[in-house]
């Protein structure tokens, strides 16, 4: 028992966010009490309602205030009343880049009574971890459209590891209009995410990691990725398999449990992790985290689902699993395991009607949360 008090920033967000974060918070508090530590919440109102009332998205003062905290728990952002991208860029991406959250961690794990579209081949359960690079690749945000066949793209970008400068000029002949999008990979950026994947594999008792790549079609960026990843994996003492991302997707839908820890550049990691979420039973069990050496952020993958907000149909399980990820990240592994055990026991033994609506039951968001809370 640590006896510590952790300060956790909490943004319930939009749609079903406040509902699932409310249930998650009660469960985390109970786990903390059982394991001899405490959680102090620092609540922030940011999201659609706050933006529509104040025109404020995420002020710098709040970001500075969050910086020394132990973690950030986020419900979801996104609302049909707000133009797509405003909240996502202004909150999610801003926090990811400001705090240099270079790993997007996506477990794909099966749970009792959660139907799988394809049964695992190696065993009864699926347990794969995607370690997605989170700050570079084609999501770095550098590009532009042509005007009169020509584009001038400013490369000025600041990341936690470095800043970039320069200008990219491109033109099409015959006045053809088009667009350029730049992918970026840096040696330290690749090394740190491969090192994280290697440590995660060792913690799972595994001796290798698998890289999702595509160097045959994009040799400059992904050939570089492969070279650096091979060297870093050797330094970390783990084996490295390299699989073309299209082949990986093909193999996954035939053998969902083929891989243990998958490390991937940003774009491929986005695709593969969503595929694995589907193979693990859907977004109802899809936890997520943005991890860095500063403040890390924990958010279920399902989004704000405004169409079911307030109906009691929201499934809190992904958010609760996300909370368990957060406990593990801050070093409270026994409490994290306790939360997952309580959740697994609930799913295994609950009457069908007491399961979430998403899993064929009739239970409300609160009823599911309370049932898991009783098992902590």
C-alpha positions, 0 to 999 in steps of 0.5 A: 500500500502506497499511502499516497494521494494522487491528483488527477485532472478530470474532464468529463467532456461531452455526450456520454462522457460525464455518465461513464466517467462518473461510474469510473470515478466511483470505482477508482475511488473504491479501489484506491481506498482498498489499496491504501491510497487516495485520489483527489480530482481536479475537475475542468468543464471543457467541451461543447457546453463550455465552448458554446457558452464562453467561446473558450476551448482549452485555456493555457492557464488550465494546461499549466495547472494540469502539468504537475498532476499525476494523470488526466482522465477524459470522458470524450469530446465531440458534439453535433452543435460544434463544427467537427475538429474544433474540440478535437484539435483544441483539446485532444490534439493540443494536450497530446502535443503540448505534453508530448504524449508520444505513445497511444496505448491500445489494449485489445483484450477479450472478456467473458460474455463479450461476443467476438466476431472471430474466435482466437486460434491459439487460446480462448482469449485475445490479449494484444497490445498496440503501441502506436507512435503518437506525434509524428508520421502523416499526422504531424499536420504539415501539408497544403493545397496547390494554387494555380498548380503550385504549393508552398508548405511551411515546415515549421513545427515544434515537438517535445523532442525537436523543432523543424524548419524549412519550406517545401515547394511543389508544383504540378505541370499544366496547371493541375491542382492537388495537395501535398501531405508530409510524413515525418519520422525522427530517430529519437521519435522511433527509438522511444516508442520502440523502447516502450513497446519492448518494455511492455513486451517484457512485462507481459513475459514476451520476447519479441515485438511486431512492427507494422510497416510498409517499406516496399511502397514507402521506403524512405519513411518506413525503411527508416522506421525499420532500420531504427526499430531493428537497432533499438529492439536489439538494444532493448534485448527483444526480437523484432518481426516486421510485417507489412500493415496490409498483410497484418490486417489480413492475418488478424481477421483470420487469426486475431491472437497472432500478435502479442505487442504490435508497435506501429507508426501513427497512421498504421497504428490508428488503423490496426488498433481499431481493427483489433478493437472490433476483433476484441468485441467492440468499442464497449471494451476498448480502453485507450491512453496517451502516454508521455514523460510528462502528463499522460491522458486516459480516454476510452475510444468510443467517443461522445456518442451523443445519440444515446447521451442521457438514455442510460444506455451508455456502456461504462466498461471501456471507461472503467478499463481506461481507469484501470490503465491509469492506475497501472500507469501511476504505479498502483498495479494491484489496484488496477488489477483489482478493478479489472478482476471486479469487471471480469467477475461481473461480466462472467457471472451477471444475469443476462438482463444485468449486462450493458445494453450493448452486450444484450442486457437491460442494465443502465450505465449506473446499474453496471457501474454499481454492480462492478463497484460492489465487487471491488 
